[in-house]
């Protein structure tokens, strides 16, 4: 039962936005090395509770009405009897929806609930409960099926992570003072990724209008990387060929700036490809919620930070989706005037995770679990000409619903990048996935999946 597939259709538009400069742009090297954004100041906006609540109700009614009267989906045939049944705590269960529905569509729906309040003057923390309330209403009154345990977690936590990311991204997109065609491209992209704010702008007569000269703008640096090339997801698969892929990376801010502001910095990664079973292969968001500066001097600095993380990986060799919270240590070292090193380590709970299995359970080809994750990352930058990156990510989950008893995965990847011009670079990135699926009543599964990407990057910085 698909609720909203908008987030999947958003990705091509985000790729399109890279090809049309929407801000005043600068070479990424100089911005990243020398510029610091001004502190993010949340300008007080009048709180409009009635409008926010109305927006949340519409976020429930619009997809339900579409399912009821357009697609005639069976789950939309609700009644007082089904609502009464779903209000009982004993009715909650694990659902059997498709993997993209549970891991992308529901979190995207949650972001609409969240932004119903965020775009109407409420703060991050004041808006967060809206994702939970919206999800609970949908699970109990929007469907005739049993309310879903996994949905309320995915919709709430995924909705908050996606919601605040698109809130800040759309504010950044719309603050440009360019007019004409580019202005309407910006408005359209913003409407798709943050429909609540888009319809608010239409209702308030702001659509197509540029900010006033006296309006304070967000000076946070936004780095954009658009990458394309060829890849092979599993080098051991002799039947598979190299295929074309595209990747988009957005880096908003810096962990060492605005670390007391929720999502004062965040990263967004999305990858698509024609060579795989699913067009959208991965989406990852990491947003800083709070931080504590440990030490800083002219060469080195260290920061402890809590991040909210959204993960979606769906390819022919590897499947994972989940919501997690990490405690991280970010460090930067200036080895010389031309050589800089960045490192990070982190760990924390995985609130709920979906992972592939070899069979079928509850009409699903994946199981649900909870556990913990940990990661380590390093980057060496030499004169903004040569970059080397290494990444490690481990996850362990105990099964809550499925044929498996536990799940363990490790992802190891490196990337070598050589800059050809201010905006263009060449990169190659080998990777290795190690997966262990432990089963209750059958033989365990061990997978070793080596991969390779070769591509070109187009990088711009916007302030």
N, C-alpha and C positions, 0 to 999 in steps of 0.2 A: 504494500500500500504506500505508494510514493506520495509524500506530502508536498514538498517543494524541491524541484530539481534546479532551482535558480543558481545555486552556487556552482554547479557543474557548467552551466551555460555562461557563467561570469568569466571563467578562465580565458576563453578566446578573446573576450573584450579587453581583459587586462593585457593580453599580449598585444592587441591592437593599440592600446594606449601607449605602449612603448615606442611605436613607430611614429607617433604624432607628438612632438614636443609640446608639453602643456605648461611648463614653467620656464622661468629664466634659468638656463642651464649653464653649468660650469664644468671644466674638466674634473673628473672624479678624483684624480690623484691629489690635486691641490686642496680640494674641499676636505677630503678625508684626512689629510696630513696636518693642515694648518688651521682649519676653521672650527670654532666651537659655537654651537647654537646658543641663543639666549635662553634663559630658563622659560619653560612652558608656563604661561599664566592662564589659568582657567578664568576667562572673563565671566562674571556673574550674569546668568541669563534667567529671566523670570520663569519660575517653575509653573508649568501648565498641567496640573494633574488630570483635569477633565479630558484634555486633548490626548495626553499620554495614555490614559485608560481606554479612550475610544480607539486609539491606534492599536492597542493590544487586542481589543475585541475584534477589530477588523482583521488583524493578523490571524485570528482564529476562524472568522467567518468566511473570508475570501477563499482559502484553500479548501475548507469544508464544502462550501457552495459549489466550487468547481468540481470537486469529487462527486457531490450528490447529484447535481443537475446537468453536468456536461459529460463526465466520464461514467457516471452511474456506478461508482465503486461500491462494492457491497459493504465495506467497513463504515461508510457514511450513513447507513440506515440506523440512526440512533433513535432512542425513545426514552421515556422516563424510567422504564424498566432497565434498559442497558446502563443508564447513568447511575441508577440506584445500585446496581450490581457492581459497577466499577468503583464506586465510592468506598466499598469494603476493602480493608487492608488485605484480607485473605485473597482478593481477586488478582493481586499483582503477580505478574509472571514474566518470563523471558520470551520475547517474540520471535517470529520466524521470517522477518522481512529480509529483503535482499541486502547485501553488504553495503552498496552505495547509499541505499535509502537510510539505513541506520547510522552510517558513519559520516555521510556528507549532508544529506537532505535535512535530517533532524537537527544537527548543529546549526545549519544555515537558518532554519526556522527559528531556533533559539536566538540567533543574532537579531532577527526582526523583532522578537519580543523585547530583547534587551534595549534595542535602539528606539522602541516606542517611547521609552522614558528618557534615554540618553539624549535624544535629539530634541526633547522638549524641556530642557533646562536642568535635568537631574544629573548628579555626579556619577562617576563610575560605580561607587559602592551603593548609592541609592538606586541605580538602575539594575544592578545584579539580581536582586530578588525577582524582577520582572521575568527573567528567563525561566526561573523555577515556577513561578505562578502560571506563566503561559503554558509551560510544558504540562503541569498538573491538570490544567483545564482541558487541554487537548486530549490527554491520556484518559481522563475520566468522562468527558462529555463530548469529545469530537469524534470518537470511534465507538463502534459497538463491540470491539474486541477487548480482551482483558488489558488493563493498563500495563505498560511495559517497564520493567526495572531498568533495562539498559537504555531505553529512550529518555527517561527523565534525567539520567546522569549525562548522557551525550548531549541532550538538548540544553540542559542548564550550563554545564561547564564549557562545552564546545561553543554554545551560543554566546557566553560571556567573552571567551577568547576571540572568536571571530568578530563579535559585535564591536568590541572596543577597537580592534584593528581597523575595521572598515570605517568606523566613526572618525578616527584620526586620519585615515587615508583620504576619505572624501572631503574632509575639511581642508586638507593640503591641496587636493586637486582643484577645489572650487575657489581657493584664495587668489589664483592667478587673475590678473586684470586684463588678460587678453579678451578680445571680443570676436564676434563673427562665428565662422564655422567651428573653430577650435573651442570656443566657449560652449557651444551646444554639444560637441563631442564630450567635453568634460562633464557636462550636466547629465548626459545619457549614461556614461560609464558610472557616475556616482549614483544615479537612480537604480541601476541594475544591482550594484553591490550593496547599496544601503537604501532600499526602497522607502523606508519610513521617512528618512530625511529628504529624499527626492520629492515625495508627495507633500511633505510639509512645505518645501520651497515653492511648489506649485500653488498650494493653498494660500501662502503668504505673499504671492506675487514676486518671489525672489528668483524664479527660474530665468536663467539667461542674464541675470544682472551681476555686475562685477562688484567686489567689495568697495566701500567708500574709502576715500583717501585717509580718513582719520581712524579707520578700523585697524586694530592691532592684528598683525599676521603671525602665523606660526613660522618661525625661522629655523625649525629643526631640519637638519639636512636629510634628504631622502635619496639614497643610492639605488639605482635601477640597473639590474643586469638581465639582459635578454641573451639567451644562449641557444644555439642550434647546431646540430651535427649528426653523427651516426653513433649508434650504440648497439650492443648485444647484451641482453639481460642475463643470459646464461651461456658462458663460453663453453660449457661442457655439452650443450645441446647441439649436436651436429646437424639436426634438421632445421634449426633456426638460423636466420640470416641477420646481418646488420640492418637496422632500420633507422629512419629519420626520427629525431626527437626534438622537442623544444622545451626550454626551461626558463622560468621567470623567477628572479629573486629580488625582493624589496627589502632594504635595510633602512628602517626609520630610526634616526637618532643613533646614540652611542650608549652602551651600558653605563658609562661613567658620567653621563649627563642626565639631568632630570630623573635621577634614580628614585626619588621619593614620589614621583608622579606615576600612577598606574599606566603602563604602556607608554611611558615617556620614551621608551625604545622598544622596538620589536622587529622581528624578521619574518618574512613570508616567502616560502618556497613552493613552487608548483611545477610539475613536469608532465608533459603530454607526449604521446608517441603513437605512430601508426603501426608499429611492429608488434604490438602487444594485444592482449585480450580486452583491455579497457583503454579508452582514449585518454582519460585522466588517470595517470599512474600514481601520482603522489601529490599531497598537499601537506605542508607543515607550517605551523605558526608557533613562535616562541615570543611571549610578551613579558616584559619585566613588570612585576607588580609592586615591589618595594626593594630598596637596597641600602647598604651601609658601606660607606667608603672606609676601608681599613688603613690605607696609607697611600701617599702620593708624594713624588718629588719630580725633579726636572727630567728624569729618565724612566722611572718606573711608577706604576700605580696598581692597586689591588682593590677589588670591590666584591663584597658578598651580596648576592641578589636572589630573590625568590621569583621564579618565573611560572607562568601558566602556559601549558603546552598542548597543542592540538596536532595529532598525527593521523595521516591517512595514506596508506601504501597499498596499491592494488595492481599487481602485475602477474605475469604468468608463472613466476617463480616464488613470489613472496607476497604474503597478505597480512596486513596489520592495521588496526585503527584504534585510537584510544585517546583518553584525556588524562593528563598527569600534571603534577606540581613538582618542581625541582628547587633545591637549594644549591646555588652555584657560586663558584669562586672564579671571577674574571681577573686576569692579569695582563699587563702590557709591559714589555721590556724594551728599552732603547739601547741596543747593543752598540750602536754607533750612529752617526748622523744619517747613514744610508740604510742601516739594517734594523728592522723592528720585528719583534716577536710578540704574538698574542697567544694566550692559552686560556682554557677554561675547563673546569671539571664540575660535574654536577650529579646529584642523585635525589631520588624522591619517590613518592608513591604513585603508582598507576591506578587511578580510581576505578576505571573499567577499561578493559582491552578486548578487542575482537581479533582472533587469529585463526588462520586456516587450519583445516584438519583433513585427513585422507578420506573420511567418509561423510555421512550426512547425519545430523542430529537435529531433531525438531524442524525438519525441512530446510535446514541451513547446512552449508558446506563450511561453516566456521563455528568456533566455540567462543564463549565469553569467560573472562577471568579477571582477577585483580592481583596486583603484586607491586613490584618496584622496578625502577630503571636507573641506569647510571651512564654517564658519558664523559668523554675526554676529547678535547680538540686543541689543535695547535696550528699556527700559521706563521710562516717566515716570509717577510717582505723585504726584498733588496732593491732599493732605489725606485720603487714602484715600477720596476721592469720585470722582475722575476718573483713569482710567488709559489710557495709550496705549502699545501695544507694536508693535515692528517686528522681523521675523525674516527672515533670509536663509540658505539652505542650498544649497550646491553639491556635486555629486558627479561625478567622472570615473572611468570604469572601462574598462580594456582587456579585451576578451572572451577568456575562457579556453575556453568551450565554447558554440558557437552560430553563427548566421548573421551576426551583426553583427561588426564589427571593433573598435568602441568605442562608448561610451555617455556622454552628458553631460546632466545635468539641473540646473536651477536652480528653487528654490522661494522665492517672495517673498510674505510675508503681513503684514498689519497688523491691529490690533484696537483698537477704541475701546470703552471700558467706562465706564458711569456707574452709580454705586452708588445704589440706591433705598432700601435699609435695611441693617442690620448684616450680613445674610446674603444679600440678593438684589440682583442688579445686571442691567443690560441691556447687551448688547454687539452689535456688528456687526463682521464680519471679512471684508474682501475679500482675495483671494489670486490669485496668478498662477504657473502652472507652465510652464516652458520646457524642452522635451525635444528632444534631438538623438540619433537613432540612426543610426550610420554602418555601412553594410553592405559586405561584401566583394564581392558579385557582383550587387548591385542598387542601385536609387536610394535615397539616404539619406532619412530621415524627420525632419521638423521639426514639432513640435507647440507651439501656444500655447494654454494652457488657463486662462482666467479663471474664478474661482469666487466665491461669496458665501455667508456664513452670517449669520443674524440670530437671536438667541436670548436666553434668560435664564439666569443662573447662580445657583446656590445654594451658598454657601461657608460652611464651618465649620472651625474649628481645634480640634484635640484635643491635650491634653498629658497 
